[in-house]
Amino acid sequence: MLHDPLTGLPGHALLLDRLEQSLIRARTRGTLVTLVLITGPDDVLAAARSLRRNLRPDFTVARYGDAVLAVLAEHDFGDGSPIAELVRGLVGEVPLVRWVTSDGDAAPQEVLATARIPPGRH
């Protein structure tokens, strides 16, 4: 399933594809990719709406797991912390926000593993 039925957002498989494509663009264009994972919002649907409504249209907002949302952003410079802070502000208090920035040299699974949410926090 490419889209999550509850939120209408891209699902896990589509997120992986977009991440792979973003990493290829980062390698070839010299840009960066930031992946932010958000776990435990009180209301996943409300958090998804807030992210979709308030983030740039070229950012990918996806449902990574049951209570996990993801934001994928391509940018020219920086460590991605402003994107992570923006996301945190849009979803309010959540137990965990993890993020990672890559220049495209890592495989999609490596990027996900680096930003992975520790076991028991899904």
C-alpha positions in Angstrom: 0.0 0.0 0.0 1.5 3.3 -1.1 -0.7 5.6 0.9 -1.9 5.3 4.5 -5.7 4.9 4.6 -6.2 7.0 7.8 -4.1 10.0 6.9 -3.9 9.8 3.2 -0.1 10.4 3.5 2.5 8.3 1.7 3.1 5.1 3.5 6.3 3.2 4.4 7.0 1.9 0.9 6.5 5.3 -0.8 8.6 7.0 1.9 11.5 4.6 1.2 11.3 5.3 -2.5 11.2 9.1 -2.0 14.2 8.8 0.4 16.2 6.8 -2.2 15.4 9.4 -4.9 16.3 12.3 -2.5 19.7 10.6 -1.7 20.5 10.2 -5.4 19.7 13.9 -6.0 21.9 14.9 -3.0 24.8 12.9 -4.4 24.5 14.3 -7.9 23.6 17.9 -7.0 25.7 18.3 -3.9 22.7 19.0 -1.7 21.5 17.5 1.6 18.6 15.4 2.8 17.1 15.5 6.3 14.8 12.8 7.6 12.8 13.6 10.8 10.9 10.8 12.6 8.1 11.8 15.1 6.7 9.2 17.4 3.8 9.3 19.8 1.7 12.3 18.8 -1.5 12.3 20.8 -3.5 12.5 17.7 -1.7 11.1 14.6 -4.3 12.5 12.2 -4.1 16.1 13.7 -0.3 16.0 13.6 -0.3 14.8 10.0 -2.7 17.6 9.0 -0.6 20.2 10.8 2.6 19.0 9.1 1.0 18.8 5.6 -0.6 22.3 6.0 2.4 24.1 7.4 5.5 22.6 5.7 6.8 23.4 2.3 4.9 21.5 -0.5 8.2 19.9 -1.6 8.7 18.2 1.8 7.4 14.7 2.0 5.2 14.0 5.1 4.6 10.3 5.5 3.2 7.8 7.9 6.2 5.5 8.8 4.4 3.3 11.4 1.3 3.2 13.6 2.2 6.2 15.8 5.2 7.4 13.7 5.2 10.2 11.2 8.2 11.1 9.0 9.2 14.3 7.2 11.7 14.2 4.4 13.3 17.4 3.2 15.9 18.3 0.7 18.0 21.5 1.3 21.2 23.2 0.3 23.1 23.6 3.6 22.9 23.1 7.3 22.6 20.1 9.7 18.8 19.8 9.5 18.2 21.0 13.0 16.0 24.0 11.9 13.8 21.5 10.1 13.6 19.2 13.1 12.7 22.2 15.4 10.0 23.4 12.9 8.5 19.9 12.9 8.6 19.6 16.7 6.8 23.0 16.9 4.1 21.9 14.6 3.3 18.6 16.3 3.5 19.9 19.9 4.6 17.7 22.8 5.6 14.2 21.6 7.7 11.6 23.4 10.4 11.5 20.7 11.6 13.4 17.6 14.7 12.0 15.9 16.4 13.3 12.8 19.4 12.7 10.6 20.9 14.6 7.7 22.8 13.0 4.8 24.8 14.2 1.9 23.6 11.2 -0.1 26.5 8.9 0.6 24.4 6.6 2.8 21.8 4.0 1.6 18.2 4.6 2.6 18.2 1.8 5.2 21.3 3.4 6.8 19.6 6.8 7.0 16.5 5.2 8.6 18.7 3.2 11.0 20.5 6.3 12.1 17.3 8.2 12.8 15.6 5.0 14.1 13.3 5.2 17.1 14.6 3.0 19.9 12.7 -0.3 20.5 9.6 0.1 22.6 8.9 3.6 21.5 6.7 2.8 18.5 
